[in-house]
Amino acid sequence: MIWYLRRVAISLLLLLSIAAIVFFALHAIPGDPAEVLLSTGGVSPDAATVAALRTKLGLDKPILEQFATFLFAAARGDFGTSLVDDYPVIDEIALRLPRTLELVFAGALLAVAIGLPAGVAAAMGRDGIFDRVASGAAALLLAVPVFVVGTLLVLLFAQVLRWMPAGGYVAFDRDPARHMLLLTLPAIAVAKGLAATVFRMARAATLDALSRDHVRTARAKGLSPMRVLLRHVVRNALSPVVTVLGLQMGTLLGGTVLVEYVFNWPGLSTPLLRAVEGRDYPMVVGIVLTVSALFLLINLIMDAIYALLDPRARSA
Amino acid sequence: MKRIAFPAAFVAALVLTALAAPLLDLPDPIRQDIANRLAGAMAGSPLGRDEFGRDVLARLIWGARASLGVAFASAALACLVGVTLGLIGGWMRGLGEILTLRLVDIVLCFPPILLALLVVTLLGPGAGTLILVLAVLYAPGFARLTYGEVLSVRATDYVEAVRALGASTPRILTRTVLPNIAGPILVQFSLAVAAAVVVESGLSFLGLGVVPPTPSWGLMIRGGRTTMAQAPLLLLWPCLALTLTILAMNLLCDALRDAVDPRARAGGGRRRIVDRVLPGLFPAPRPAAPGLSISHLSVEIDTPKGTIRPVDDVSLSVASGETLAVVGESGSGKTLTALATMGLLDPSVRVVAGQVLFEGRDLLTLDERDLRALRGKRIAMIFQDPMTALNPVMRVGDQIVEAIRAHSAAGARAATDRALELFRRVGIADPEKRLRVYPHEMSGGMRQRAMIAMALANNPVLLVADEPTTALDATVQAQILDLLADLRRDTGAALIFITHSLAVVAEIADQVVVMYAGQIVESGPVAAVFATPRHPYTAALLAASPDSNDPSAGIPGTVPALHALPPGCRFAPRCAHATDACATPPVLEVLEDGRESRCVRRREIFG
């Protein structure tokens, strides 16, 4: 249990460091932050606007005081208001985060549901036809950028075949069937890279587990092939797959930004991109910190799952 | 090398084309021509025109320039910064080390696209911003790699010596560390370039990367989306270019990694689980015979150096209640003989001749189903290293319960009770608690006791123990041997005990078979063989080191490789008694009182 508390503490420390970087990055660039944020295309903003923004962001106070204020506010979930429309950042996040989470969850589920059995099957039939085809497909999937997959899915299913809408969103409680339909393509796009990675890891881990002595022991006991496979091979191959899942979450969350954009999925990416274009710093900071916290949280969950799967990790 | 040629050629061609873009006779990629908006293939524009009437082929080639330029520049910057940080962190230790490592951890905490977006917010979009962002993203990889290498180089005697001679730190670093990590750095560099192409195109696609009108593949896909319905090809060309580029780079990375790290290469023969777990079906009933008897067993393995025969015409038998020891050095074929009786040979190992009779059936011809019914039930095996032979992620008790329930209809309760009884029988203290622990929470001796309990689970009539005490220390060895002797007396099972230690043979066995380079060289009752050996190898073993763990310690020379065996007697090159007569292959002669010997000069040497 103590190792896990340590992991939690480290994660909190990392989150604090990220908050510090995000905060001080604004001050690290040359020039007055308010002026930097307000200047677009080389046009200097007028003095009154700059002064107003300085007051709004509290830039006139000492920098450490600003940082302390920022930290305490952020800890309460208060990231300030948007520079564009004065809307509270946290309200925007609260509205859109669940939709992003849904996409991430659906994508991860799909990736594991496809990648894991395919990886095990490929390892069992090593160098066979399925292994070659699936390994080739995984290499291709890893090479296609996520937004290319998304765009091509839209082209194929919405434009050419006309089976599905090109994108959009309907709340689940308004029309469950349409909600799921609209979720399908984005979830596939989010899952594509992770599925390939999970496949590769599952294949490698299964091959590794197959070569272990305890598999021979299991066979020496006279267990059925299915039991040997599930209990002594696949079960042991799960831990590395979970590790790789945790490591890939960053890529998955980043990919979600692109996928949401491609499919007009109204998650966090819409306000994020709008904020980046409009240099709406409080909004960017709020979303980046939220997603980073999410990333750390998912990794903590993965650590817990890993410990459940591999008792040796618990005593380490 | 073949694997590296194609992707390397593709990437090289791509880089050359991008570099040569200004020299090629291409239309201006930026000049708009609204009249030819979305035009198909036309003179001078083989791929047609885009939504502003710009030439698609020219934009693709100039786009490669933008993508690759940003990718290579950022990877180079990341490499420079990362390697420097890694050198500083690894060499300075203390605060420098902590700062470097933590900085790396923090950067790795950001999802890459988000970090990029944060920087774009502050600096505005553009190629310069992209290079900076990507360098920050990929520097940690280089830093970690370098850091690890510095740590291992620091510890070498060579560096200690050079330092003692007063060499300066930068000199040591550049002379010793950098050449060592050149290979991995190259791999890391290619990975960074490939990843940078992905992120660059993604950001450009979002309109936050390369600034229009500069052509870039990401921007072309962004533009193609709007005219998808009228001109789907506009979308497909940049998608194809991007995907092929990344695919070629990934393949190049894989090939480079394999070239740099030979361990990463998939080794060994082909192994499919269908071969391992479900071999062919060949039922064949045989007349009844007591105990286990192996006759004329030979197995072969195909190796790159030719087919070898690690078990050559081996015959042995063991009766109920009896212990047969099989002695020999590593590679003598004793373990393969044991695995063959269990039907657990690796599919790369072929049985080419022989019979293994057990309870009236030839185990070599049984189908997998029938073998499975025997394994763990009538025949059980104890393996050498219980640490690896037990499943590390399963409770020991569950592994034993599993063995019980594989062969009986016992419920979970009854099986657990039986496991508890077995644990008591093999002398494990506090058995209720030990059933619930994992293998790594037990001591070596206790693990082997658990392994033995598992083998005993279904009252087998034949136990095959493959060096069960080799991995244990001396006192524990003695306890385990006592336990095995005890159990055999109580259960009346036959025991085949494989070992390389003559001391162990003397302690536990009734009969002994001595193997050398795949053949039996001598066999007989233990007392007789020990008192009056009938083969120079046995004699040498006994004379050399009766108590040593390495039986060949006192015998000059080494065991011959199986693909380069001497033409006659296999032991002749190491034998003190060898003459010209030994150049003809000796046969295994049957002697008085059930003994055997394979030596042409037996009578002259031993009388």
Interface residues (C-beta under 8 A of the other chain):
Chain A: L14 S17 I18 I21 V22 A25 L26 I29 V36 A123 M124 G125 R126 D127 G128 A139 L140 L142 A143 V144 P145 V146 F147 V148 T151 L152 V154 L155 Q159 V160 L207 L210 S211 R212 D213 H214 R216 T217 A218 R219 A220 K221 G222 L223 S224 P225 R227 V228 L229 R231 H232 V233 R235 N236 S239 M249 G250 T251 L253 G254 G255 V257 L258 Y261 L272 L273 A275 V276 E277 R279 D280 Y281 V284 V285 I287 V288 V291 S292 F295 L296 L309 D310 P311 R312 S315
Chain B: R102 D105 I106 L108 C109 F110 P111 P112 I113 L114 L115 L117 L118 V119 V120 T121 L122 L123 G124 V198 S201 G202 F205 L206 G207 L208 G218 I221 G224 R225 M228 A229 P232 L235 L236 C239 L242 T243 L244 I246 L247 N250 L251 A266 R270 R271 R272 I273 V274 R276 V277 L278 M342 L344 E368 R372 A373 L374 R375 G376 K377 A380 M381 F383 D385 T388 A389 L390 N391 P392 V393 M394 E402 A403 A406 H407 Y438 H440 E441 M451 M454 A457
